[in-house]
Amino acid sequence: MDENEKRISFIINPISGTQGKEQILKWLDEKLDKEKYAPEVIYTERAGHAVGIAAQKAEEEAFAVVAIGGDGTINEIARSLVHTKTALGIIPCGSGNGLARHLQISMDPRQAIDIINEGLIDIIDYGKINDVSFFCTCGVGFDAFVSLKFSKAGRRGPLIYLEKTLLESLKYRPETYELEMDGNSITRYKAFLIACGNASQYGNNAYITPQATLNDGLLDVTVLEPFTVLDVPSLSFQLFNKTIDQNSRIKTFRCKTLRIHRSKPGVIHFDGDPMMMGEHLDVGIIKRGLQVIVPRNVGKDSSNALQRAQDYINGLKQINEAIMEDITHKNKMIIDKSKERIKKLL
């Protein structure tokens, strides 16, 4: 290795997201600046494997560790890179890609590689919920409940998440929470969900904390109060249109620390991954804890109402395509089963 080359590791989760990784590796070989970087590619073999790999690379003071995967892979890598000299890079190919979208990293892997070649570094905040790190969002209530169901679905993608959301929303019951912000007086809320954002969105351009930024040292909190079926269309549109904080069913606030009390232990989510925790939850922000490779002018939100509407339409198109693909798959299974039954009868 040339002493001027920077060591960079690409960690691939082979099962994350909905697309294969072979083409990304081909583009990586073609486009990565080999005069600037000395690359290596490492595959994860199990859940949590990326944590150890990234920790080792940080100890070796590598320039960067790049996640080729989704928010779960990014979380595993990033939690080992906080407060180190090693930066996080992202080539997004997960189901949601919440942090990458907030950072305005292209969903096109070729353009994401161009960003890595440029090697521009920013330092962002990160959050913790009961000492578990998150970089995008965490929460309790319905979104955490769906994350648990989604993790057991066996398949990935926007259709599966939509399917679980629609099915579970019909029977989910809001809970009562006590919230204590920055050590001040306790406020009680009956809520469908409580989302805490370091970044602005869950992923797929679903903006649950639309005003959140990654470097203000503050936690953006969205409380969704109980709603009726009549509220669903406006809530859905505003979620993708980056205006959900304007809905009358929503309460929002900012704080440095948030203590959540609930009546019993249950599931929470951090960056979309579920975990069981107790009835007392402490959420906070740690300022300027993670170096990230970012595109130029990141943080300057140039989107307008037309662009947000287009994002919403693109989201619906993606879901519609997934639905059609799933219907085709199910119809094929029905036809195959019918053929088998006919053969048995003959």
N, C-alpha and C positions, 0 to 999 in steps of 0.2 A: 504493500500500500504506500502510495506517495504521501509524504508527511503533510502535504497541503490538502489532501483529501479529507473530508469530514466523514466520520463513521455514522452510518444511518441504517437502522434496522426496520424492515417491513414485516409486521406481524399480521398473519392472515387467519381469520376464523373461517374455515372451509364451509361451515353450515349456516352462517349468518346471512340474513337478507334473502332475496329472491333471485339473484343472478349468480352465474358461475364466475370463478375468479381467473380462469385460464387466460381469457382475453385481456384482463387487467395486467396480468404478469407479462404478457407479450408487449403491451403498450409501455409498461414500466421498463422493460429491457430496451425498447426502441427510443424512449423519450427522456429517461432520467439522465441528467448531466453527469457522466462518468468522470469528467475532469474535476468536478466539484465534490462528488460523493464516492465513498467506498461502501456499496450496499451489500446487505445480506437479507435473505427472505427466510422467515421462520413460520411454520404452521402451528397453530394451537391444537392440542390433542384432547382437551377436556375443558369444562367450565372452570375458570379461575387460573388456567395455565398462563394466560397473558400477564397476569399480575407478577408472577415470578420472573418471567422473561424480561419485562420492562424494568423491574427492580435491578436485575443484573446489569442491564445496559446503562441504567442511570449510575450505578456504582462504577462502571467503566468510563463514565463521563462521555458517552456517545453524544453526537450532536443532536440526534432526534430518533424517536421511535414512532413509526407511522402505523396507524391502525387501518387495515383494509378489512372493513366490516361495519357493523352497526353500532348503535349507542351502547350496547352491553360490552362489546369489545373495547370501545373507546373508554368506557368507565374503568374497566380492568387495567388498561394501560395507564390512563391518566392518574389514577390513585397512587401508582408507584412512581410517578414523575413529579408530584407536587414538591415544591421547595428543593428541587434539584437543578443542575445545570443542563439537563436534557429536555428538549422540547417535544411536544406532542405534534405529530402530523396526522392528517386525516385524508384518506381516499374513501369517500362514503359509498357503501353498497349494502346498507342495512334496510330494515323495513320502514324506519321513520326518519333517521338522520337528523335529529333535532339540533344537536350542537353544530354540526356542519352547516346546516341551513342558516342558523343564526349568525354564524361567522361568514356567511356568504361564500362558502366554498362550493364550487360547482359540483353538481351531481354527475357531470361527465368526467369519468376517471382521467381522461387525457388532459383536461383542463386542471384537474386537481393535481396532477403530476407537474404541470407547469408552475403551479403555486409553490410546490415543494422545491422545484428548481430555483425559484427566486429566493426562497429561504428567509422571508421576512418574518421576524418574531414579534409577537405581542405577549403581554402578561395579563392573564385574566384571573378573576375571582373563582372560587369554588365553594360549595356548600357542604354541610354535614347534617345528617339526621341521626341522632344518637350515635355519633362517631362513625357513621357510614358515609363515605364521601359521595357527592353527586356533583355533576357539572352542568346539567341542563335543568331538570326539574325533579322534585320529589312531591309526595302527597299522600293523603289518606282519603278514604271514602270510595266512591264508585270507580275512579280511575285506577286505584290500587287493586280493587276487587277484580276489575277486568284484566289487569296485567297478570294476576294470578291465574285466571281462566285461560288467558292467551298463552301463558307459559306451558300449560298442560295440553294445548291443542294439537301438538305434534307437527302441524304445518305452520308456515309463516306467511306474511304478506298482508296487504291492506284489507283484503276481503275477509280473512280470518278475524282480524281485529274488529272490523265492522260487524261481522256476524255475531261475535261474542258481545259486542256493545249492545246491539239491538235486542238480543235474547235476554241478557242480564238486566237491562234497564227496565224491563217489564215487571221484574220482581224485586228489584233492589229497594231497600227502605232507607231513607236518610237517617243519620245519627245526630245526637247532640254533642257538641264539643265546647270545651272551655279554652279560650285563647288568651294568652298572656304575652303581650308585645313589649319587648325591651324592659321587662320587669315591672311594667305598669299594671293597672287594674285589670281584672279578668272580665272578659266579655263572652257571653254564651251565644252560640249559633247552632241552629238546627240546619245541617248542611248535607247536600248531596255529595259534595266533595270539597276538599281544601287542597289547593295546589300551591306549592312554593317554588318560585322560579328564580334561578340565577340567570338563565337564558329565557327567551320569550315564548318558546313553543315546545310541545310534545314531540313534534316531528310531522312530516307530511304537510307542513304549513298550517298546522292547527295551533293557533296562538292563544294559549291559555293564560299567559301573563304578558300581554302584548307590549307593555312599556318597560320590561326588564332589560337591563344592560349588564354586560359581563365585567364591568370595571368600576361600578359605583359603590361597592362595599355594602350594598343593601339587598335584602330579600324582598321580592315582589310576591305578594300573597293574593290569591283569588279564592273567594268563598262563593260557591254556587249554592244558593238556597233552594229549597224544594220548588219544583215547577210542575206545570201541567203539560199535557200533550200539545196544547195550543202554543206553548212557548218553544217547542222543539225547532220549528223552521227558522225562527229568528236567531235562536242560540246557535244553531248549526252554521247559518250564514255568517254570523258575527265571529264565530270561532275561526273560520278560515279567512275572514275579511279583516282580521286584526282589530276588531272593534268590540270584542265581547265585554270589555270593561264598561261599556256604555249601556249594557242591558240592566233592567231594573231588578232582575233576579240575582245580580252579581254585586258582591262587596269586595273592594280592593283596598290594600294599604301596603305601605313599605315599612320595614323594620330591619334592625341588625340581628335580633334574636327573636325567636317565636317558640313559646312553650305550648304544646297541645295536650290537653287532658281529655281522655275519652273514658267511657264507662267500663271497658274491658279490653284486653289485648286483641290484636287483629293484624291484618295485612297492611303494609305500607308499600310504596314503590319508590325506587330511586333510579332515575334515568330509564324508566320503563320496566325495570326488573323488580319482581315482588319479593318481600321478606316479611316474616312475622315479627312483630315487636309488641311491647307492653302497652299499658294504657297511658303512660307518660312519655311524650316525645319532645325532644329539644332540637330545634332546627336553627342553624346559624350560618353566616357567611364568613369565609376567611379571605381577606383581601390579597390580591396580587400573589397567588400561590402557584400558578401554573404557566409555563411558557408554551406558546402555541404558534405553529407556522400558519400565517394568515395571508389572504390576498391584500393587495394595496387598497387603501381607503375603506377597510372594514370598519363597520360601525356607523358609516354614513348611510342612513336608510334613504335610498333614492326612490323607494317604491311609492306609487301613488294609488289612488282609488282604482284606476283602470288595471294596474298591475296586480293589485290584491284580488280584484274580481277575476282576473285571468288565472291566478293561483288557485282560486276556489274552483273554477271551471276545470282546470287541469286535475285537481284532486278528485272531482266527481268523475272525470273521464277515466282516471286511473282505477277508481273503484268499479266503474261500469265495465271496463275491460276485464278486470279480475272476476267480476260476477259472471260475465259471458264465458270466460275460460272455465270457471267452476261448473257452470251449467252444462257445458259441453262435456266436461270430464264425468259428471254425474250421469248424463244421458248415455254416454258410452258404457259406463258400468252397468246401467239398467239393461241396455241392449245385450251386452255380453252375458249377463245373468239369464236373460230371456232365451238366448241361444242355447245355453247349457241346459235349461229346463226342457226345451223342445227336443234336444238330443236324447235326454233321458226318457222322454215319452215315446220316441220313435223306436 
